[in-house]
Every structure is written in structure tokens, then in C-alpha cells.
Amino acid sequence: MTIYCIEGPDCCGKTTLANAMAKKLDAAIFHHTYIKGWTKADLLNHFQQGMNHMKAANIYSNDLILDRGWISTAIYGDIYRYNPLEIDTPVWQHMYKDMGVKYIMCHTEYNEWQARYKESKDEMYEMDENMHKIYEWYYGYWSGSFVGGVNTNKHLDKISEAGGFKRVLNMPLFDYTRKNTEEFLVEYLI
């Protein structure tokens, strides 16, 4: 049983990759999300559902793919809810680590991402400062080149200072513009 967690900003290929992996591995997918207006209790309940899926995968030795996880909650929470500690980042990171979660970062070149975002979010397209921040923060925290958010999530900053997610979590980068999904899966799943 393996649990995979695919992270990255909107429209970088997470769900496409998750679906391809689920088909190849005959695995279940749990899509972490946030719905505007959710309270902290709603968000924690949703995360608990994800943890229940993880525990069930462990019990039944099934592979599970998480479409987003604690990293997204920390980044989006810092930018949109102005409270990066709404979810206790170290606790969630520890729980994921205990379950042996394997991480993948989806990210692509900025202009490609911007065009894909506009195309897929057309009805609600607002290429505002926040989406630019989210794009930059994911890559910055992954690469270890970024420290300091709106409210400064000190835990994410420590990970960045230690070499970023790519080093701390051994997290590969999937860029759908440079490598097709099947090529990435062949390399990654071997």
C-alpha cells in the first residue's frame, strides 16, 4: 500500500496526474478542497475524511492518491484565510510522514499556467495578486528559495530553509509541458 499526495497550484495538472495514477495503480482518489464559507470545523472535518481514507488504504493495503494535502492547506490558508495555523502544519506533516506518504509537486512555466488557469476557470477568472502569490509560493517552498508569507507560516519557512520540499520530502516535480503524464509515471512508479 502506498499513499501519494499530489500538490501544486490550481491548473498545474494535479487532477490529470491523479486520474492517470489511479487508473495505472487501480487506486482510489481523495480530493482535498476548500469551499468558500467553510468554518475551521468544516475544514478539519474534511481533513479528517482524508485521514480516514488514508487509514482505510493502510488497513486494506490499497493505494490511495490524495489530490492536495497539508501543503496546500498551509499555503492557501496563509493567503486566503490569513491564518496559516488554522491547520496545525507540523501535526499534519507528521501524520503524513508516519503513513509513508510519497509526494509529487505539479508545477509549470508561468505563461503556460496562466493560460491554463484562464481557460479552465473562465467563468470565475480573476488573475489577481493572490493567484500569482500561490503560484510563486508553491515553487518557492518546493525549491527552497522562498521564506515569509502573509502571516509567515514559520513551519513552511523552516522547510524552505532546509532545502525546500524537494529535499525535505524527496518530492519530484511534474511539469506537464515538459514531460507527458505517461512518461512521468513510468519514471516515477518504477
SVG drawing of the C-alpha trace seen along z (x, -y; Angstrom):
<svg xmlns="http://www.w3.org/2000/svg" viewBox="-20 -41 39 46">
<polyline fill="none" stroke="black" stroke-width="0.4" points="0.0,0.0 1.3,-3.4 -0.3,-6.8 0.6,-9.5 0.0,-13.2 -0.1,-15.5 0.4,-19.1 0.6,-22.4 -1.5,-25.4 -4.8,-25.2 -4.4,-24.2 -1.0,-22.6 -2.1,-19.1 -2.8,-17.6 -6.1,-16.0 -5.0,-14.8 -2.0,-13.1 -4.1,-11.7 -6.6,-10.2 -3.7,-8.6 -2.1,-7.2 -5.4,-5.9 -6.0,-4.1 -2.5,-2.7 -2.4,-1.6 -6.1,-0.7 -6.1,-3.2 -8.7,-5.4 -8.5,-9.2 -9.4,-11.7 -9.7,-15.3 -8.9,-17.8 -10.7,-21.0 -11.9,-24.2 -15.3,-25.7 -15.8,-29.4 -17.6,-30.0 -16.3,-26.8 -15.5,-27.3 -12.5,-25.9 -14.6,-22.9 -15.7,-22.2 -12.1,-22.3 -11.0,-20.0 -13.8,-17.6 -12.8,-17.5 -9.2,-16.8 -10.5,-14.0 -12.3,-12.4 -9.0,-12.4 -7.2,-10.8 -10.0,-8.2 -9.3,-7.4 -5.6,-7.1 -6.3,-4.8 -8.6,-2.6 -6.0,-2.4 -3.5,-1.2 -5.8,1.4 -6.8,2.8 -3.4,2.4 -4.9,0.3 -3.0,-2.5 -4.5,-6.0 -3.9,-9.2 -4.5,-12.5 -5.3,-15.4 -3.8,-18.0 -2.9,-17.7 -1.5,-19.7 0.9,-21.7 -2.0,-23.2 -3.9,-23.9 -1.0,-25.8 -0.3,-27.8 -4.0,-28.6 -4.8,-29.2 -1.9,-31.7 -3.1,-33.7 -6.9,-33.4 -7.8,-32.8 -4.9,-34.8 -4.4,-32.2 -1.7,-29.6 -2.0,-27.9 -5.7,-27.1 -4.5,-23.6 -1.5,-22.7 1.0,-22.2 3.6,-20.2 1.0,-17.8 -0.4,-17.1 3.1,-16.8 4.0,-14.3 0.8,-12.2 1.5,-12.1 5.1,-11.1 4.1,-8.3 1.9,-6.9 4.8,-7.0 3.1,-9.4 5.0,-10.0 4.7,-13.5 4.7,-14.9 4.7,-18.6 2.9,-19.7 4.1,-23.0 4.8,-24.5 6.1,-27.6 4.2,-30.7 2.7,-31.7 1.5,-28.1 0.0,-28.0 -1.7,-31.4 -3.3,-30.4 -4.5,-27.0 -5.9,-28.8 -7.8,-31.3 -9.1,-28.6 -10.3,-26.3 -11.6,-28.9 -13.1,-31.2 -16.4,-31.8 -14.6,-32.9 -11.3,-34.1 -9.7,-36.7 -6.0,-36.5 -5.5,-38.5 -2.5,-39.0 -3.4,-36.0 -3.1,-33.5 0.3,-34.9 1.3,-34.5 0.1,-31.0 1.9,-30.0 5.2,-31.6 4.8,-30.2 4.4,-26.6 7.6,-26.7 9.4,-28.8 8.7,-26.4 9.4,-23.4 12.8,-24.7 13.8,-26.2 14.0,-29.7 11.2,-31.3 10.7,-32.4 7.8,-34.5 4.2,-34.5 1.4,-36.9 1.3,-35.8 4.6,-33.9 4.0,-30.2 7.1,-29.5 6.9,-25.8 6.9,-26.1 9.7,-28.7 11.8,-26.1 11.2,-23.5 12.3,-26.1 15.4,-27.0 16.3,-23.2 16.2,-22.9 12.5,-23.0 10.0,-20.2 12.2,-18.7 14.9,-18.0 13.0,-17.5 10.2,-15.4 12.1,-13.9 9.4,-15.5 9.8,-15.2 8.4,-17.9 5.9,-17.1 5.6,-19.6 3.1,-18.6 4.6,-20.9 8.0,-19.2 7.0,-15.6 3.8,-13.8 1.9,-12.1 2.7,-8.5 6.5,-9.3 6.4,-10.7 4.5,-7.7 6.9,-5.2 9.9,-7.0 8.2,-7.8 6.4,-4.5 9.4,-2.2"/>
</svg>
